[in-house]
Each structure stands twice: as structure tokens, then as C-alpha cells.
Amino acid sequence: MLQAALLSVTEASRASKQNEMVKTKALSKRIDRSFKNLAAFSDEILVRCPHCHQQAAILSDVPSNSVPYPCPAPKARFACSSCYKSIKEDAWYGPVAIAPVNAQCGHCGSALESAWRIVKEYKSKMEVTCTACGQARLYDTTCKRTYANSQQASDPYFGLPLWLQAPFGSHTVWAYNRKHLAYLKEYVQAKLRESASGGRHALTWKLPNFIKLAKNRDGILKIIARLEKNG
């Protein structure tokens, strides 16, 4: 009887330790709640060299005041350790967004919808159809640089394609560098996603929904694993 009682106590103790280990493991699956924004990973951005198409880097000195954006804007320099060629400081290789300069229809005078269109190269004119009268006309355009969304992945300084990127359905999984990739991996793996410091300025707040969906977890982790090998 005494031996059976001692055995029961031992098993209960072992079960209690196992429960504690499970709780500790579960806590370890929480995400890092410290403030991080995209600027926190932009000191080194891995890109594809426009000359030799090998891995290159864009280096910048990001100031400590980077909430929500670096201020003043950091200067960046391009470096390729494969071909050692340079690019101009004002070069832009990425897509641009264009919209009509004239906010009114040239036929009926109604307000035009100012929908931005992303194009690979700048176009001085674009065709817009008026929703009021149905007339399609060419209008002069204004433009702005565009980069790093869920469909495209390029750096914010020169518009070069990111080295760490892979398609996921109609979206793109991308990261600036290995630290950024590790951060995304930790977030996707986490079972408990608590709100990070910084509110709407935090990177976790701005991640696209396809990254946040639990049903995509396994697929995205496989992509991250491939990127880790290629990085």
C-alpha cells in the first residue's frame, strides 16, 4: 500500500513538472512585444544587383528617431561584393504609381477618380474614363515611388528587388534582411500574438492579413525556411 502511494505521488509530481514545461513552452511561443517598425530593419537591405544579378546590399544609418518613419531620412549607399559596380545616388529601378494631374473630366467637368496605378516605368500620360459621362481621355500624370507591399518587394531607396522574397499565391513574402526574416518567422510561429508596443506604428500592426491568417502558417513557414537557405 505504502509503495503504491509513493508511486502515485511520484507520478503526480512528474505530471506537474510536465505541465509546467508545457506552460513554459507555450509562453515561449509568444511574440516579441518590444517596438519594431520597418525602419528597425533597414540598416542593411539585401537586394538583387542590377548589374550582375547577385546578392548585394543597401546600407544606411538609420537615426534613433524612427517613429513612425526615420527623421531625418537616412542616406543610403549601394554595395555589391560580386561585381563591385556602383549605381547613381538618385537612381530609381522600381515601379512608380501614377495618377492624373487634372482632377476634372475634360469633357463634362465632373471630378475624376484619383486612383493610383502602379506601372513598371513612368508614363507622362494615362487614359482615364470618367465615371459620370463615360468619356475616356489621356491626361498628364503625376507620380510617386512605390515599394514593398504584398504584391511587390523592392527597397525604398533605389527600388531594387529584394533578395529575400518568394511568391505566396497572389502575394509575396519578403524581408529586408535575415533579422527581418527571423522576426517574421517568430511572428508566424507564435500561437499567442499579443499587441506589440507602438500601436499602429508597430510592424506587426501593418503586416498584411495573409501573413496573419492561421491557415497560412505552415505554407509561409515553408517559404521562410527556403529563404533562410538562400539568404
Phi, psi and omega in degrees: 000312181298319180297320179294322180294317179298320179297320180296319179296317180299315179295322178295320179295318179296319179296323179296318179296319179297321178297320179296321179296320179296318179296317179297318179295321179295319178296325181291345181271004175285156180278160175292119184271357178293153185292130174219133169236179184297328179297334180295342181248009188263011177289333175219118180243120180278126184227172175266124182297133180288348182265305185253353177066019175263176181293130176229180182221148171246121185251138179213155176260099183277122180293160183294330179278089184231036179239117356277345181231154178302135181217118359288165181299130182288151175272145184238151177228144182263140179215127175239121182274002179264309182249347177062016177278156182249174173227159181291149183297330182259014182290147175222118184255352187268180179288163177232157175254131180240152178211155180293138178289316181284123183274358182237147178295134180286354181257307184250351178083002179288157180291134178273148174287122184271059179279125178283140177242135179268125179233155182290325179227151182296137175237131184286340179225150178218149179271130179231133177261125179289129180285345181274309184253348178081006180281134177255127180220162175270137180231148173297150186243157165247159184219162173211154179288149178221144184197162168049068168235192186282354176252333182231159183216101180217162183280156185278352185265316183235354180074020179283147180295137179292144178288320182266088178206151179202146180287146173222095186063233178270005182248180177227129172270125184217158177211148179291319184202187184292324178296318178296318180296319179295324178295316178296320180298316179298319180294313183294323181290331188299133176274332180243109183254090178280156180296132180277159176296149178103351176057231185288347177277347183285148181297322181297330179292325187266358178298142179295155185300327183295335176286327186276341184290129182298327182293341180265358188305306185297317181296318181290322178296326177294319178295316179299320178298321178293319180294326178297323179288322182279342183283000000 
